[in-house]
Amino acid sequence: MALSSRWKLLNKELGKWRNALTKARENIRSGQNLSDEIIQAQIWFGAMGQGKKSFVHFQCWEVVKDCSRFKIIPTGPPVVLNEMLLHDSPSTDSPLDSPMETESPLPRSPRPIGRKAAKAKRGGTSNNECVQLLEQIAKNTSLRIERYLKRDELDMAREEAFAIQQQHAQGKDMEDREMKIMAMDTSHMSPETKAYWKLRRRDTMRRKIFQDNGPSNTDWLNDENH
């Protein structure tokens, strides 16, 4: 139901934008470009009222602009260049043309269909276009979600790599401190200072052996004679 309601609003906005573009193209002046046409269309769109003041659904418009429901059909006067209609074939007064030449018969126009058939045809075409538009919107949404997931995975991988790097750096700092403790020269120190550094060395050795071989191999460090 939410998708159907959204399509109704979007369908109304797209119809207004088509009408605004039609007005802008009918009033476009010589020398003006596509930007001028879009500006005029936005002005017409805001002047129509009953909704937003400016059109913003350009991505949806690119999808539906060639559909029969939204296609812009020129309704202005024929374009004239050098007093000759661009849409008509030029006549000729060449004496080589035979005056007895007969025109070919015009093809018979197809029989117009009834009101019910025309209404059913328009309804079927409109429904198919709506389905195609909804499928395109769903596809775009799926691709956008996929991009978000890939970006989150990349961020997580970066955070994990940074954490590992920090852990290695902390381990290196700890190892440097332990080496300084074990290499400390206590020959010139007082008995109290020597006792302090002896305890520090014992703790360092206990921690190192515990990490490498487990707690069962650290019992000998508890002996006061060491």
ZIJOPE-V687296 format. One record per backbone hydrogen bond with DSSP energy under -1.0 kcal/mol. NH is the residue of the N-H (numbers start at 0). CO is the residue of the C=O. E is the energy in kcal/mol with one decimal. If there is no record, write none. Layout:
NH_CO_E + NH_CO_E
This chain:
4_0_-2.3 + 5_1_-2.1 + 6_2_-2.1 + 7_3_-1.9 + 8_4_-1.9 + 9_5_-2.6 + 10_6_-3.1 + 11_7_-1.8 + 12_8_-2.2 + 13_9_-2.6 + 14_10_-1.9 + 15_11_-2.0 + 16_12_-2.1 + 17_13_-2.1 + 18_14_-2.1 + 19_15_-2.4 + 20_16_-2.5 + 21_17_-2.2 + 22_18_-2.2 + 23_19_-2.3 + 24_20_-2.6 + 25_21_-1.8 + 26_22_-1.3 + 31_28_-1.8 + 36_32_-1.7 + 37_33_-2.4 + 38_34_-2.2 + 39_35_-2.3 + 40_36_-2.3 + 41_37_-2.3 + 42_38_-1.8 + 43_39_-2.4 + 44_40_-2.7 + 45_41_-2.4 + 46_42_-1.8 + 47_43_-1.1 + 57_55_-1.5 + 60_56_-1.8 + 61_57_-2.0 + 63_59_-1.8 + 64_60_-1.9 + 66_63_-1.8 + 70_66_-1.6 + 80_83_-2.0 + 85_78_-1.8 + 96_93_-1.6 + 100_97_-1.4 + 117_113_-2.4 + 118_114_-2.7 + 119_115_-2.6 + 120_116_-2.4 + 121_117_-2.5 + 122_118_-2.4 + 123_119_-2.4 + 124_120_-2.3 + 125_121_-2.6 + 126_122_-2.4 + 127_123_-2.1 + 128_124_-2.3 + 129_125_-2.3 + 130_126_-2.4 + 131_127_-2.4 + 132_128_-2.3 + 133_129_-2.6 + 134_130_-2.4 + 135_131_-2.1 + 136_132_-2.4 + 137_133_-2.5 + 138_134_-2.3 + 139_135_-2.5 + 140_136_-2.3 + 141_137_-2.3 + 142_138_-2.3 + 143_139_-2.1 + 144_140_-2.4 + 145_141_-2.2 + 146_142_-2.0 + 147_143_-2.0 + 148_144_-2.3 + 149_145_-2.2 + 150_146_-2.1 + 151_147_-2.3 + 152_148_-2.4 + 153_149_-2.2 + 154_150_-2.1 + 155_151_-2.4 + 156_152_-2.2 + 157_153_-2.0 + 158_154_-2.4 + 159_155_-2.4 + 160_156_-2.3 + 161_157_-2.2 + 162_158_-2.3 + 163_159_-2.2 + 164_160_-2.1 + 165_161_-2.4 + 166_162_-2.3 + 167_163_-2.4 + 168_164_-2.2 + 169_165_-2.5 + 170_166_-2.3 + 171_167_-2.3 + 172_168_-2.2 + 173_169_-2.4 + 174_170_-2.2 + 175_171_-2.2 + 176_172_-2.1 + 177_173_-2.2 + 178_174_-2.2 + 179_175_-1.9 + 180_176_-2.0 + 181_177_-2.5 + 182_178_-1.8 + 183_180_-1.0 + 188_185_-1.2 + 193_189_-2.7 + 194_190_-2.3 + 195_191_-2.0 + 196_192_-2.4 + 197_193_-1.9 + 198_194_-1.9 + 199_195_-2.0 + 200_196_-2.2 + 201_197_-2.2 + 202_198_-2.6 + 203_199_-2.3 + 204_200_-2.7 + 205_201_-2.6 + 206_202_-2.5 + 207_203_-2.4 + 208_204_-2.8 + 209_205_-2.3 + 210_206_-1.9 + 211_207_-1.9 + 212_208_-3.2 + 217_214_-1.5 + 221_218_-1.6 + 225_222_-1.6
